[in-house]
Amino acid sequence: MGIVLGPNRYGKAENRVVRIVRDTERHEIRDLNVSTSLRGDFAAAHTDGDQSQVLPTDTQKNTAFAWAKKHGISSPEDYALALGGRLLAATPVADGVTVKVEECAWDRIEVDGAGHDHAFVRRGGEVRTTTVDLTRDGAQVVSGLQDLVVLKSTGSEFKGFLRDEYTTLPDADDRILATAMRAEWRYVPGADAGSGRDWNATYDAVRALLLATFATTYSRALQETLYAMGRAVLEAHDEIAEISFAAPNKHHFLVDLAPFGLDNPGEVFIAADRPYGLIEATVTRGEER
C-alpha cells in the first residue's frame, strides 16, 4: 500500500483589515478580520519541496490589504468575493479558495444629538460573519452573525421533558430565556452571482427578523424558538436556502432569599456561565412535516 498526500489547503489567517473612507469630512469605517485559504494541486510543495506554484501566504495577506483599497469594502460579502477572485486569478493551480470575514461594528459617538463625523465607539460583542467559497465555476456565500446576546424575562417555559433516576431539574412555567446566538444563512446557488446584490440590506433585514421573532414567540423550549426564527427568515427571503443556529442556553437560576427573610417572586437570579445547554439546528427548505 502506497503513501499519498491527502486533502490539503493553505492560507493566511486573521488579517486585521481596517478601512477608513475619508473622501469627505464624514468618515466611514469597516473593521474586518480576514482569513484566506487556497486549495488545489499543491502536491509538489509537500512531496518535493517545490514552491513554484505556491502563492505565499504573505502575498495573500498583502492582497487582502490592497483589495481593501483597490476594490473597497461596501460589504463583507462583496469584498470576500472580490478578494477570492483575485487570489484564484493569481494562482493557476488553485481550483478553489475560501475567504472568511468577521466584521466588528462601530457606531458614531453622539455629540449634541448627532453622530460625530470621525469619532466612533465600538459596538458590543456581536460580530457579523461571511464565508465565501469560490471555485472557477461559481461561488457559495454564507452570511451570518455570532455572539448576538438576547434575553427575554418571561414568555418562556420548559416542562414535560423526559425523566430518569438522574433528573433533578424541576418544571419551569415561567423562566428567563437567554442565549449568545450564532446564526449562518446560506444563499441559494446563483443568488450570490450578481455584484448588484445589497448584502447589507439583507443582513439588516435578517437580523431584525431574528430579533423580532425571538421577542414575540412564546417559547416552550429554545429549540422551538430557533425553529420559529429560521422559518420566519426562509418565508421572508427566497434567496436564502437554509439557516443554521448554535445557541448556548445562558441559564439564570432563581436565588433562594428565604434565609434572609426575603421573598423572591422571580426577581433576583444568578447567571451561570457553565456548564450550559447547547442547542444546534438547521432550518432548510423541503417538504412540510
C-alpha positions in Angstrom: 0.0 0.0 0.0 1.5 3.3 -1.1 1.5 6.6 0.8 -0.1 9.6 -0.8 -0.9 13.1 0.1 -4.5 13.7 1.2 -6.6 16.8 1.1 -4.7 20.0 1.9 -5.0 23.7 1.8 -3.0 26.7 3.0 -3.6 30.4 3.6 -3.2 33.4 5.9 -5.4 33.6 8.9 -6.8 36.6 10.8 -5.6 39.6 8.9 -6.9 42.6 10.8 -8.0 44.9 8.0 -9.4 48.3 8.9 -10.6 50.5 6.0 -11.4 54.2 6.6 -13.2 56.0 3.8 -12.2 59.6 4.2 -13.1 61.3 0.8 -15.4 63.6 2.7 -15.3 65.2 6.2 -17.7 62.5 7.3 -15.6 59.3 7.5 -16.8 55.7 7.3 -15.1 52.7 9.0 -15.0 48.9 8.2 -13.2 46.7 10.7 -12.6 43.2 9.4 -10.8 40.0 10.5 -10.0 38.3 7.2 -8.8 34.7 6.6 -8.0 33.2 3.2 -7.2 29.6 2.2 -6.3 28.2 -1.2 -6.8 24.6 -2.3 -5.7 22.7 -5.5 -2.8 20.9 -6.9 -0.1 21.8 -4.4 1.2 18.3 -4.1 4.8 19.2 -5.3 5.2 21.6 -2.4 4.5 18.8 0.1 6.3 15.9 -1.6 9.2 17.6 -3.3 9.5 21.0 -1.6 8.7 22.7 -4.9 7.2 26.1 -4.2 7.0 27.2 -7.8 3.1 27.0 -7.9 2.6 28.3 -4.3 1.3 31.9 -3.8 2.9 32.8 -0.5 0.6 33.4 2.5 2.4 36.7 2.8 1.1 37.6 -0.6 -2.4 36.6 0.4 -2.1 38.9 3.4 -0.9 41.8 1.2 -3.7 41.2 -1.3 -6.3 41.4 1.5 -5.0 44.9 2.3 -4.6 46.0 -1.3 -8.1 44.9 -2.2 -9.5 46.9 0.8 -8.2 49.9 -1.0 -8.5 48.9 -4.7 -11.9 47.3 -4.6 -13.2 48.8 -1.4 -15.5 47.3 1.3 -19.1 48.0 0.6 -20.0 44.8 2.5 -18.1 41.8 3.8 -19.7 39.6 1.1 -18.8 41.8 -1.8 -15.2 42.2 -0.5 -14.7 38.5 0.1 -16.0 37.6 -3.4 -13.6 40.1 -5.0 -10.6 39.1 -2.9 -11.3 35.4 -3.6 -11.4 36.1 -7.3 -8.1 37.9 -7.2 -6.4 35.1 -5.4 -7.7 32.5 -7.8 -6.5 34.6 -10.8 -3.1 34.8 -9.2 -2.7 31.1 -8.5 -3.2 29.0 -11.7 -3.1 25.6 -10.0 -5.7 26.5 -7.4 -9.2 25.2 -8.0 -10.8 26.9 -5.1 -10.4 29.5 -2.3 -12.3 30.1 0.9 -12.4 33.6 2.3 -13.8 34.1 5.9 -14.6 37.6 7.2 -15.6 38.7 10.6 -16.7 42.3 10.9 -16.8 44.3 14.2 -19.2 47.2 14.1 -18.5 50.8 15.2 -21.2 53.4 15.9 -20.7 57.1 15.7 -20.2 58.9 19.1 -23.2 61.1 19.7 -22.3 64.8 20.2 -25.1 67.4 20.7 -27.7 65.0 19.4 -25.9 63.9 16.2 -23.3 61.3 15.3 -19.8 62.7 15.1 -18.1 62.8 11.7 -15.0 60.9 12.6 -15.3 59.6 16.2 -16.6 56.2 16.9 -17.4 53.8 19.7 -17.0 50.0 19.4 -20.3 48.2 19.5 -20.8 45.3 21.9 -19.7 41.7 21.3 -21.8 40.9 18.3 -19.8 40.1 15.1 -21.0 40.0 11.5 -19.6 37.0 9.6 -19.2 35.9 6.0 -17.7 32.8 4.4 -17.2 32.8 0.6 -16.2 29.6 -1.1 -15.1 30.4 -4.6 -14.2 28.0 -7.4 -13.6 28.6 -11.1 -17.2 27.5 -11.7 -19.0 29.7 -9.2 -19.4 30.9 -5.7 -21.2 29.9 -2.5 -21.9 32.6 0.1 -22.8 32.0 3.7 -23.6 35.1 5.8 -24.2 35.3 9.5 -23.6 36.7 12.9 -22.2 35.4 16.2 -22.3 36.4 19.9 -25.7 38.0 19.5 -26.7 38.1 23.2 -30.5 38.2 23.7 -32.7 37.7 26.7 -36.4 37.7 27.5 -37.5 37.9 31.1 -40.8 36.0 30.6 -42.7 34.2 27.8 -40.7 31.0 28.2 -41.3 27.7 29.8 -39.6 24.3 29.9 -41.6 21.3 31.2 -42.9 17.8 30.4 -39.4 16.6 29.5 -38.1 13.0 29.7 -37.0 12.0 33.2 -35.0 9.2 34.7 -33.3 8.5 38.0 -30.7 11.2 37.4 -33.2 14.0 36.6 -33.3 16.8 39.2 -34.4 19.7 37.0 -37.9 20.9 38.0 -40.6 22.0 35.6 -40.5 25.7 34.8 -43.7 27.5 33.9 -42.1 30.9 33.6 -38.3 31.3 33.1 -35.7 33.6 31.7 -34.6 32.6 28.2 -31.2 33.9 27.2 -28.6 32.9 24.7 -25.5 34.1 22.8 -26.5 33.1 19.4 -24.6 32.2 16.3 -26.6 32.1 13.0 -25.4 31.4 9.5 -27.6 31.6 6.4 -26.6 30.1 3.0 -27.8 31.7 -0.2 -29.3 29.6 -2.9 -26.8 28.7 -5.7 -26.6 31.5 -8.1 -28.2 34.1 -5.8 -24.7 35.4 -5.0 -23.5 35.8 -8.6 -24.6 39.4 -9.2 -22.5 42.2 -8.0 -25.6 44.4 -7.5 -26.9 42.4 -4.5 -27.4 44.6 -1.5 -25.7 42.4 1.1 -26.0 45.0 3.8 -29.8 45.4 3.4 -30.3 41.6 3.5 -28.1 41.3 6.6 -30.0 44.1 8.4 -33.4 42.5 7.4 -32.5 39.0 8.6 -31.0 40.3 11.9 -34.1 42.4 12.6 -36.4 39.4 11.8 -34.4 37.1 14.1 -34.7 39.6 17.0 -38.4 40.3 16.4 -39.2 36.6 16.3 -37.2 35.9 19.4 -39.1 38.6 21.2 -42.6 37.8 20.1 -42.6 33.9 20.1 -43.8 32.2 23.2 -41.2 29.6 23.8 -41.8 26.1 25.2 -38.1 25.4 24.5 -35.1 27.1 23.0 -35.4 24.6 20.1 -38.9 25.8 19.3 -37.7 29.4 19.3 -34.8 28.6 16.9 -37.2 26.9 14.5 -39.6 29.8 14.6 -36.7 32.2 13.8 -35.4 30.1 11.0 -38.9 29.6 9.5 -39.5 33.4 9.6 -36.3 34.1 7.7 -36.9 31.5 5.0 -40.5 32.6 4.5 -39.4 36.2 4.0 -36.2 35.6 1.9 -36.5 33.4 -1.2 -32.8 34.0 -1.9 -31.8 32.1 1.3 -31.6 28.3 1.1 -31.1 27.4 4.8 -30.2 28.9 8.1 -28.3 27.2 10.9 -28.1 28.1 14.6 -25.9 27.4 17.5 -27.3 28.7 20.7 -25.9 28.1 24.2 -28.6 28.3 26.8 -27.4 31.0 29.2 -29.0 29.7 32.4 -30.5 32.0 35.1 -31.3 30.4 38.4 -33.6 31.9 41.0 -31.8 32.7 44.2 -33.2 31.5 47.4 -33.6 34.6 49.6 -35.6 32.9 52.3 -32.6 32.6 54.7 -32.5 36.4 54.7 -36.3 36.7 55.3 -36.9 37.9 51.8 -39.4 36.8 49.1 -38.1 36.4 45.6 -41.0 36.3 43.2 -38.9 35.8 40.1 -36.8 39.0 40.6 -33.2 38.0 41.6 -31.3 35.4 39.7 -27.7 34.1 39.5 -26.4 33.9 35.9 -24.4 30.7 35.4 -21.9 30.7 32.6 -21.1 27.0 32.6 -22.0 24.3 32.1 -24.6 25.3 29.6 -27.0 23.6 27.3 -26.0 23.9 23.6 -28.8 23.8 21.1 -28.0 23.5 17.4 -30.4 23.3 14.5 -30.7 23.9 10.8 -33.9 25.1 9.1 -34.0 24.4 5.4 -36.4 24.3 2.5 -38.2 21.0 1.9 -41.5 19.2 2.3 -43.5 20.2 5.3 -43.5 17.6 8.1 
